[in-house]
Amino acid sequence: MADPKPTILLIGLGHLGGVLLEFLAREEWIGRVVGCSRGRTRGEARCNLARLGAIAQGLAPTVEYRQVDISRQSEVAELLDSVQPDLVISTATMQTWWLPALLPPEARTRLEQASFGMWLPLHLAPTLALMQSLATSSYAGPVLTAPFPDVVNCVLGKIGLTPTCGIGNIDELVAKVRWMTARRLGAPLENIEAVMVGHHALESAVFSGRTSEVPPYFLTITHEGVDVSESLPVDEILLAPAPLPAGPDTAFFTTGSALRLIRAILAEQDSLLHAPAPSGLPGGYPVVVGRRRVDNAPIAGLELVEAVDINERSHRFDGIEAVRDDGTVVFVAESVDVMCTELGYDCPQLAPADAADRGLELINRFREYAGRHGVDLNRAV
């Protein structure tokens, strides 16, 4: 660990950021947690809740609140100079991902046909703004990002603004594989390991049970260090039913994965984990984490170029046809048609520079759509 104890800067205190803040406040090896948001009233309340909850648990956390607009480079530079963090984590997004689930079933089903990738500008714009601000600052440490990293960080990698890696996603799939394998073999969980390559798009099949067409992936499983992939029904294990609650409760799942990654990246020894978008690559991979670095781990039987190809082919399952060399995202025509029909939102491709404006348009059109279907989003967030 950093000496004496590390300082973590957490940007974004919404549903995921709020849960992550609660857990970070209870990690005694952390010296200071600084939570940041644009809205002071809600942000200070979140920090107070985390601080007092940890105190009530018998701990003595150092939790601070700072107001910041990550699109303002001067504010970010001042924040970083003041806080001097060892790690920056961002959960900031323009709109939380699960709001479409609040629609009536028929409208929700129709909109789901567009695929998750069509909501890209909502997640790309804040991370792009943050990375632009960080690029002009003196901060040179690791940056972990939460919003749709399998694609967002891939886009940013094309334009030289690459976060260290994302959180969640591939690591959540691995958690399920290990659990299901341990149950099948009647073995202790600690004796089961997995090596996996897979994309965010795969999570829909793995956790929702919609398996009519499954994105490509690579998966090997070991029991007590021995590869047992050939003797196990790997596909069946990965896709076995494991229903999860819908909506914001899944933040606890993602936070569990994030905490292990946070501990590992600030440690002075290496750990083998999984993470999405290391160094701006599409999708998720096994990684070596430690000493404030995240590097791709070697994969027995699979070259890195083959792993990247698996995840690039998976983009389409999230409604993304391609990510061009200049960072422009081309969307699948069928997904574009759904968004046009349902929301009146016509976006066949997205350049990074247009993300903020297209995100605002998408928010407004979706709110109008939700209102027409009797859903008041102001009461939901």
N, C-alpha and C positions, 0 to 999 in steps of 0.2 A: 504494500500500500504506500501511497504518497506519505511523506513525513511533514508535519505530524499527522494530520488527518485531512483527507481531501475535501475540497469544496465543489459542490455540484450545482450547476446553473440549469434550472428546469424552466423552459419557455413553453407556455401554454398550460392553463390550469382548468381546462374543461373536464369532460367526463373521464377520459383516460388520464390526463395530466393530474387531475385531482386525486384519483386513486393512487397513481404512482407517487405523488407527494406524500400521501398518508404512509405508504410503506417506507419511503426514504427517510421520513422523520423518525422511524423506529429502528433504523440501522445504526447501531452504536459505533461502528467503525467509521462512519461519515462525520466529518467535523462540522460542516455547515451545508444547509440546503437553501438556495435562494430561488424562490418561485417568482416567475414573471408573467405578466399579462398586460393587455391594453386597458382592460377595465379594472380600475383600482378597487371599487367597492366589492365586487365579487372576488377579486384576487386576494385582497387582504382577508376576507372572510374565510377563503379556502386555507390560507396559511395559518390563520388563527385556529381553525378546526384541527389541522394536522398537528400543530404545536401543542394544543391543549389535550388532544387525544393521546399523544405520546406521553405527556406529563402525567395524565391520569393512569397510564399504564406503568408508571414508575420510572420513566426515562427523563432525560434532561436535554432535549434536542435544541439545536440552534437553527431555527427556521426564520428566514427573512422574506419580506416581499419587496419587489421593485416593479414599478410600472414602466413598461417599455413598448414602443411600437417598432417591431423588427424591420419594418420597411424604411425606417429613418436611420441611416447609417451613423449619423452623429450620436444618436441615442444609444445604439448598440455599442459603439466604440467607448462611450463614456461608461456604460454598464460593465463592459469587460475590464476596463482599466480599474474600476472601483472594486469589482468582485474578485478578480483574478482567479477564475475557476480552473479546476483540473479537468473538468468534463462538462460539455454542453449537451443537453438533451432537449429536443423539440418535439412536442406533441401538437403544435399549433396547426389548425386547419380552419378554413372558412366556414365549414358546416360539418357537423358530426355525421359520420358515415351511415348511421342506422336510422335516420329520420324517415326514409322511404318505407320502412317497415311499419310505420304508424298509419299508412294509408289503408282504406278498406281493401279486402282481399282481391277483388277483381282489378282495381286500379294498380295495386301493388304488383300483382302478377304480370300485368301488361308492361309496367315500367321495368321490372326485373329482366325482361327480354333484351333490354339495351346492354346489359352487362355492366360491371362495376367501373370499368375503365372510362366510361363516358363522363364520370364525375371527376375525372382527373384534375381539371383546373382548380377545384376547391382545395385539393391537397398539394398541388404543385406550387401555387402562387405563394403561400406563406413560407414554404421551405426555400424556394428560390430567393425570396426577399431576404431571408435570414442568411443564406450562404453568400449572397452579394454583399451584405453588411459585414459578415465575418471576413470576407476576402480583403476588405479595406482596413481591417483592424490588426492589432498586434497578436491576436490569439492564434496559436498554432497547435492546440491540443485536439483531441478527438471530438467528433460530433456524431451523436446518435439521433436518428429521426424515426418518428412513428408513422406519419401519414403516407400510406400506400408506397412504401419504399421500393418495392420490386420494380415499379415503373418510374416513380418520381426521381429516385436517385439515379436511375439509368439515364433519364433525360438530363439531369444535372451533370452527370459524368461526361456527356457529349459536349458540354459547353464549359468545361473546366471548373465546375463548382461542386465537386464531389464530396458529400458527407462520408464519414468513415464507414458507416453501414446503417442499416435499419434495425428495428426491433420486432420481435414476434414472428408471425407468419410461418416460415419454414420450421422454426424451433417448436412451434405449437403442433405441427404435424408430427415431428419426431417424438414429442411427448406422448401423443396418442399411440404411435407405433410401439413404443417401449411398453406402455401400459397394457395394450392389447396382447402383445407377445408374452409378457410376463404372466398374464392370466391364462393364455393358451397352454404355456409350458408348465404352469404351476411353479414358476421360478421367482426368486426375489428380484425386484425391479432393478436393484443395483447390478445384477449380473447380465442385464440386457442393454445392449447399445445398438445404435443404428447410424448409418451414414446415408444421407439423403440429399438429392438435388430436386428442387421443385419450386413452383411459382405460386404466388398469391392466389391465382385462379384455381389451383388445386384444392384450396380450403373449402370451397363451396361443395365440391363432390365429397370430400372427406367428412365434413361435419353436417351437411344438410341432407345427405342421402340421395341427392340428384346425380345419379351415376350413368345416365344414358350415354354420355360422351365424357371421358375422363382425360384431362390434360396429361401430356407425357411427364414422366418422372423417372428418377433412378433411386433405387433403395436396396441396401443390403443390411442384414440384421445379424448380430453376433450374440451368442450365449456363452458366457464365461470365456470370452475371447475367441471363440470358434465361430466361423461363418456358417450360419444355419439357413441362409436364404434359400438354398436349393431344396431343403427339406420342409420348408414352411410355405403355406399359401400366402405369399407376401401381399398380393393384390387384395385378398380377402381381409387380411389383417388391417391394411391401410383403410379400406372402405367400410369396415364393419360399423354398424350403427353406434353412434355415441352422441345423442342429441344434447345440445347446449341451449341455455336460455337465450332468447333473442335480445338484441339491443345492448344497452350499456353495461350489463353484468359481465360481458366478456372482457371488459377492461381488467378484471382481476386475473384472467388467464394471461393476457398480454403482459401485465405487470410482473407476474411471476417469472416469465421468460426474461423480461427486461432487467430485473434485479440481478439475475445470475450473470448476464452479460455485463452489467455495470460493475459488479464485483470483479469479474475477470479482467476487464479492460484496464482497471486501475491497480491490478495486482502486479507483482514483480516476477511472477512465474507464468508460464503459458498454460492455457486450457484449451481443450478441443470442444468446440460448441458448434451450433448452427446459427446463421444469421442471414437476413435478406440483404441483397445489394452491396456486398463488400466491394469497395473501390468503384462503385457505380455500375457493377455488372447487373444484368437483369435477373430477377428471381432470387432464389435462396440456395445456399451452399454450406458445406462443412467449413469451418474456419478455425484458425489458431488465433487465440485472443490473449493479450497480456502486454504489459509495458506500454500502455496507451496506443496499442496497434491492433488492427484486425487484418489478418492475411488469409487468403484462400489456403485450405489444407489440401494436401495430395489426396486423391481418391483412387483406391485400388481398382483397376479395371476400367477407369474412365479418365480421359484427358480433359483438361479445363475447357478446351475449345468444344468438346462434345457436351460438356455440362452447360456451357453458355447456349449452345444450339437447342438443348432441351427447353431451356427457359425462354428463348426467343420464339420458339414454336408455340409456347404456352401463352404468349401475349394475346393471341387471337381469342382465347377462351375468356379473356377479360375485355373483349371488344376492341382490341388494339391490333391494327394490321401491321404496323411497323413504327419503329423509332428511328428517324433519319439521323444522319451524321451531324446535322446542325441542331439536333434536339427537337425538331418538329415531330409531333405524333400524328400518325394517320390512323383514323378509326375505321373499324369494320363497317361497311356500308349498311348492313342490316341493323346494327346498333344505332347508327346515325338516323336511320329511318324511324326507329321507335321513338327516339327523343324528339324528332320533328313532329311526329303524329301526336304524341302524348303531351308534350310541353311546348311545342312550337320553337324548340331550340335546335338550330341547324348549325352543326359544328363538325364538318367532315375531317378537319385537321386542326391541330393546335400548335402554334409556335410558343416557346417559353415566354416571350415578351408579351403575349396576349393573354396569359393565364389569369391575371387579376381581373381584367375586364370581362373575360368570358365567364369567370367564376361568379362575379356579381350578377351577370345576366342569368346564369343558371339558377342561382339562389332565388332571384325574383320570380322567374318562371315556375320554379318548383313550388314556391310559397303560394302563388296564384293557383296552381294545380291542386295543391293540398286543400286550400280554402274551398275550391269548387267541390271537393269531395268531403267537406265537413270536418276537416282536421285543422285545428288551430295550433300551428307550430310554436307560437309564442309561449304556450302553456307547457310545451314539451321540453324546452331547453333552458 
